[in-house]
Amino acid sequence: SDTSDIIFRASELMAKVKKNKLTISSICQVTTLPKETVRRKVQTLCKKNILSLDKNNGVLIGTNYKKIYEAFVPSTHLALSQLMKKWKKADVIDYLLKL
């Protein structure tokens, strides 16, 4: 089934991610953004200590990530939940799942 194929591909991808470090090049491949754009964005996030960049380990989560995560996620979670409830009420979710 389509679901089992998706799960299989996702597990394959996660296995590759665990073996390989996250790099600017790998971010470029996934996002299709130009390398220089990704480098500048990663550099900006490193200056804010949201990410860190290490030659041996690649792009890593920085010390300020947890602070931003804790401040951002609860409000985003609530907003997403409200949006999904509206979509469910309007049968949008069922429509999207059938695509």
C-alpha positions in Angstrom: 0.0 0.0 0.0 1.0 3.6 -0.3 1.3 4.0 3.4 3.7 1.2 3.8 5.8 2.6 1.0 5.9 6.0 2.7 6.9 4.4 6.0 9.6 2.3 4.4 11.1 5.3 2.5 10.9 7.5 5.7 12.7 4.8 7.7 15.4 4.5 5.0 15.9 8.3 5.0 16.1 8.3 8.8 18.7 5.6 8.7 20.8 7.6 6.2 20.4 10.8 8.4 21.7 8.9 11.4 24.7 7.7 9.5 25.5 11.1 8.0 26.0 14.5 9.5 23.8 17.4 8.5 25.7 19.8 6.3 25.1 22.9 4.3 25.2 20.8 1.1 22.6 18.4 2.5 20.3 21.2 3.5 20.7 22.6 -0.1 19.7 19.2 -1.6 16.5 19.0 0.5 15.4 22.6 0.3 16.7 23.3 -3.3 18.0 26.6 -2.0 21.3 27.9 -3.4 24.3 27.0 -1.3 25.3 30.6 -0.6 21.8 31.3 0.7 21.8 28.3 3.1 25.4 29.2 4.2 24.3 32.7 5.1 21.2 31.6 6.9 23.1 28.9 8.9 25.7 31.5 9.7 23.0 34.0 11.0 21.5 31.2 13.1 24.9 30.3 14.5 25.5 34.0 15.5 22.3 33.8 17.5 23.4 30.4 19.0 20.3 28.7 17.6 22.6 26.4 15.5 26.3 25.6 15.7 28.5 24.5 12.9 31.3 22.0 13.5 33.6 20.7 10.8 33.5 17.2 12.3 29.8 17.0 13.2 28.2 19.4 10.8 25.2 21.6 11.6 24.0 21.1 15.2 21.5 22.6 17.5 22.9 25.5 19.4 22.4 26.6 23.0 19.6 29.1 22.4 17.5 26.6 20.4 15.8 25.2 23.5 14.7 28.7 24.7 13.2 29.5 21.3 11.6 26.1 21.0 10.0 26.4 24.5 8.6 29.8 23.7 7.4 29.0 20.2 6.0 25.5 20.3 3.1 25.9 22.8 1.6 28.9 20.9 2.2 27.2 17.5 0.7 24.0 18.8 -2.5 25.8 19.9 -2.8 27.7 16.7 -2.3 24.6 14.6 -4.8 22.7 16.7 -7.4 25.5 16.2 -6.7 25.5 12.4 -7.1 21.8 12.1 -10.4 21.9 14.1 -11.7 24.5 11.6 -10.5 22.4 8.7 -12.2 19.3 10.1 -15.4 21.1 10.6 -15.3 22.3 7.0 -14.4 18.8 5.7 -11.1 20.1 4.4 -9.0 17.4 6.1 -11.0 14.6 4.5 -10.7 16.3 1.1 -6.9 16.6 1.5 -6.5 13.0 2.7 -8.3 11.8 -0.5 -5.9 13.6 -2.8 
